Amino acid sequence: MGVNYSAQIARELPLLADPEARQYINVLGDSLASVTDQRNLEWHFTIVDSREVNAFAVPGGWIYVNRGLIERAQSLSQVAGVISHEIGHITKRHSIQQMQKAQGANLGVTLGCILTRICESGLGQAGIQIAGGAIFAKFSRQDESEADVEGVRTLVRAGIDPAGIPEMFRILLDERKERPAGVDAWFTTHPLEEDRIATTNAVIAQYPASELRGLTKDSPRFQAFKRHLLSLPPSPPPRRRG
């Protein structure tokens, strides 16, 4: 099922083909998935060449992060936090549960592109549809909370500072106040308010200080990766459906 969805995404969205960027995001993603995946999935991490801010996961181990999100991040821990959160959606089977609900409503399994904003903002509104029913609609607050907890746990296990998760939330909330159009895609599929920052910080505070001490917040390799992304030709303008 995941293979079929990833093939559809490859047809509908501009995926970054740059070898250096692809290698970095896959090495980072694999290092995170390896400490939390109990099913030994074959993971795939891909950068969507879109200036919009978004990230999403396809069941079976496919995770996509928009270039615009990476370019807005300030540190390794912030991007790693987003990837770990999306890994959490897969390991907690949130997307599979949404599919099961859709199939239970007799919506079938025909994959189609959302005509409203999938091609305007890189999975802007709801993600992939199955015969008109949103499969990656907005996750519930419970799903997001569970993915946050999993994300924190994954980062700590991987030796990365989990404070990057609430820090990235703050960056997105601040941009929503100043330039909301750039982060519409994220907020459509990821409920995020001020209290979620406090909640995530509270989860982190439950860890002993000794366990959090010395965790990696940033790295020269990440900053070189980000500079490389910024040096590439600008992301293509959103495709529009007539």
LUMGU-492050 format. One line per field, with one value per residue (C-alpha): x, y, z; residue in three letters; residue number from 1. Coordinates in steps of 0.1 Angstrom, whole numbers, plus 2048, in hexadecimal, padded with zeros to 3 digits. Example, Ala and Ser with C-alpha at 12.3 -4.5 7.8 and 13.67 -1.06 7.14 Angstrom:
# residues 2
east (87B:889);
north (7D3:7F5);
up (84E:847);
r (ALA:SER);
k (1:2);
This chain:
# residues 242
east (800:81C:82E:80F:80B:830:82D:80F:821:83F:828:816:830:852:86B:88F:8A7:8C7:8DE:8EF:8CF:8BE:8DC:8DC:8B6:8B7:8D5:8C4:8A3:8B1:8C5:8A4:88F:8A9:8A4:87E:872:868:85B:87B:86A:87D:87D:87E:883:87D:87F:861:86E:855:859:83A:83F:832:83C:828:82B:81E:818:834:851:84F:855:855:862:85D:87C:86B:86A:88F:898:885:895:8B3:8C2:8C6:8B0:893:892:89A:87C:864:871:86E:84B:841:853:83C:81D:828:833:813:7FF:7EB:7EA:7E0:7C4:7B8:7B8:7A4:78A:788:786:76B:756:758:76F:784:7A9:7AC:7C7:7C2:7D1:7BE:7B4:7B2:7D4:7EA:7FA:7F9:80B:81A:7FF:7F1:7CE:7CA:7E4:7DB:7B7:7A8:78A:782:787:7A4:7BD:7D6:7BD:7C6:7D2:7C0:7D0:7D4:7E7:7FD:804:80E:824:834:83C:84A:85E:86E:876:886:89C:8A8:8B1:8C3:8D7:8C6:8B8:892:88E:88F:86A:85B:874:868:844:84D:85C:83D:825:839:838:813:80F:825:822:805:804:826:81C:7F7:800:80F:7F3:7D8:7E5:7F6:7E2:7FA:7F3:807:7FD:80E:82F:82A:81E:83D:854:843:849:86E:870:866:888:8A4:8BB:8D8:8C8:8C3:8E6:8FD:8E4:8EB:8D9:8EA:906:91D:910:8EC:8F6:909:8EB:8D5:8ED:8ED:8C7:8C7:8E0:8CA:8B2:892:875:85E:83D:81F:80D:7E9:7CD:7B6);
north (800:818:810:81A:83B:844:83E:856:870:86E:876:892:8A4:8B3:89D:8AA:895:8A4:887:899:8A5:883:871:888:885:85F:85B:871:860:83D:846:851:834:81A:822:820:809:7E7:7D9:7DD:7F2:7FD:823:83D:862:87B:8A1:8B1:8CE:8E7:908:900:8F3:8CF:8AC:88C:866:84A:828:80F:826:843:865:886:8A8:8C8:8DC:8FB:8EB:8E2:905:915:8FE:90C:8EC:8C6:8BF:8D2:8BE:89E:8A5:8A9:888:876:883:875:854:854:856:837:822:82B:821:842:843:81F:826:842:82B:810:82A:835:812:80A:826:813:82D:813:815:82A:844:867:889:8A3:8BD:8DA:8DF:8C0:8CE:8F2:8EE:8CB:8B7:8D7:8CE:8AA:895:877:86E:84C:84F:871:869:87A:861:879:892:8A6:88E:890:8A1:87F:872:891:88E:86A:872:88E:876:85C:878:882:85E:858:877:86F:84B:859:871:891:8AD:8A9:8CE:8D1:8C6:8E3:8FB:8F2:8F6:919:922:916:929:949:947:940:962:974:961:948:93D:92C:915:90E:8EB:8E1:8EF:8DF:8BC:8C1:8D1:8E8:902:912:8F7:8DC:8ED:8ED:8C8:8BD:8D0:8BE:89C:8A5:8B1:88D:881:882:89F:887:876:897:8A4:8A5:89D:8AB:8CB:8D3:8C8:8D6:8BC:8C8:8EC:8E2:8CE:8EC:903:8EB:8EB:911:911:8FC:90B:918:900:8FF:913:8FF:8ED:8F7:8E2:8F3);
up (800:809:7E8:7D5:7E8:7E4:7BE:7BD:7D2:7BA:79D:7AE:7C3:7B9:7CC:7D0:7BB:7C8:7D2:7EF:7FF:7FA:80B:829:830:82C:843:85D:85A:85C:87B:88B:87F:88A:8AF:8AF:894:8A2:880:86C:851:832:838:81C:823:808:805:7F2:7DE:7EA:7FC:811:834:838:841:83E:841:82B:83C:838:83E:825:834:821:82D:819:810:81E:841:841:835:851:86C:87F:88B:886:8A5:896:875:887:89D:880:871:892:896:874:87C:89B:885:873:891:8A3:883:882:85C:85A:872:85C:83D:84F:858:834:827:840:830:80F:7FF:7EE:7E9:7C9:7CD:7C0:7C3:7D7:7BD:7D5:7E4:7E1:7C2:7CE:7EF:7F0:802:80F:819:823:811:7FD:7F6:7F1:7DA:7E7:80C:81D:82A:839:846:865:880:8A1:8BE:8CF:8B0:8AF:8D5:8D1:8B4:8C8:8E5:8CC:8BC:8DD:8E6:8C4:8C6:8E9:8DE:8BF:8D4:8C7:8DC:8DD:8E4:8BE:8BC:8D0:8C0:89E:8A9:8B5:893:881:899:896:870:870:881:868:847:84B:826:829:844:83B:82F:851:866:850:858:87A:896:8A8:8C2:8DE:8F8:8E3:8E8:90E:90C:8F8:910:92D:91C:919:93D:948:93D:957:951:94E:931:91E:926:908:8ED:8CB:8C2:8A1:88B:870:858:85C:856:837:82B:831:81E:802:800:7FF:7E3:7CC:7B3:7C4:7C9:7AB:7AE:7B9:79D:799:78C:774);
r (MET:GLY:VAL:ASN:TYR:SER:ALA:GLN:ILE:ALA:ARG:GLU:LEU:PRO:LEU:LEU:ALA:ASP:PRO:GLU:ALA:ARG:GLN:TYR:ILE:ASN:VAL:LEU:GLY:ASP:SER:LEU:ALA:SER:VAL:THR:ASP:GLN:ARG:ASN:LEU:GLU:TRP:HIS:PHE:THR:ILE:VAL:ASP:SER:ARG:GLU:VAL:ASN:ALA:PHE:ALA:VAL:PRO:GLY:GLY:TRP:ILE:TYR:VAL:ASN:ARG:GLY:LEU:ILE:GLU:ARG:ALA:GLN:SER:LEU:SER:GLN:VAL:ALA:GLY:VAL:ILE:SER:HIS:GLU:ILE:GLY:HIS:ILE:THR:LYS:ARG:HIS:SER:ILE:GLN:GLN:MET:GLN:LYS:ALA:GLN:GLY:ALA:ASN:LEU:GLY:VAL:THR:LEU:GLY:CYS:ILE:LEU:THR:ARG:ILE:CYS:GLU:SER:GLY:LEU:GLY:GLN:ALA:GLY:ILE:GLN:ILE:ALA:GLY:GLY:ALA:ILE:PHE:ALA:LYS:PHE:SER:ARG:GLN:ASP:GLU:SER:GLU:ALA:ASP:VAL:GLU:GLY:VAL:ARG:THR:LEU:VAL:ARG:ALA:GLY:ILE:ASP:PRO:ALA:GLY:ILE:PRO:GLU:MET:PHE:ARG:ILE:LEU:LEU:ASP:GLU:ARG:LYS:GLU:ARG:PRO:ALA:GLY:VAL:ASP:ALA:TRP:PHE:THR:THR:HIS:PRO:LEU:GLU:GLU:ASP:ARG:ILE:ALA:THR:THR:ASN:ALA:VAL:ILE:ALA:GLN:TYR:PRO:ALA:SER:GLU:LEU:ARG:GLY:LEU:THR:LYS:ASP:SER:PRO:ARG:PHE:GLN:ALA:PHE:LYS:ARG:HIS:LEU:LEU:SER:LEU:PRO:PRO:SER:PRO:PRO:PRO:ARG:ARG:ARG:GLY);
k (1:2:3:4:5:6:7:8:9:10:11:12:13:14:15:16:17:18:19:20:21:22:23:24:25:26:27:28:29:30:31:32:33:34:35:36:37:38:39:40:41:42:43:44:45:46:47:48:49:50:51:52:53:54:55:56:57:58:59:60:61:62:63:64:65:66:67:68:69:70:71:72:73:74:75:76:77:78:79:80:81:82:83:84:85:86:87:88:89:90:91:92:93:94:95:96:97:98:99:100:101:102:103:104:105:106:107:108:109:110:111:112:113:114:115:116:117:118:119:120:121:122:123:124:125:126:127:128:129:130:131:132:133:134:135:136:137:138:139:140:141:142:143:144:145:146:147:148:149:150:151:152:153:154:155:156:157:158:159:160:161:162:163:164:165:166:167:168:169:170:171:172:173:174:175:176:177:178:179:180:181:182:183:184:185:186:187:188:189:190:191:192:193:194:195:196:197:198:199:200:201:202:203:204:205:206:207:208:209:210:211:212:213:214:215:216:217:218:219:220:221:222:223:224:225:226:227:228:229:230:231:232:233:234:235:236:237:238:239:240:241:242);
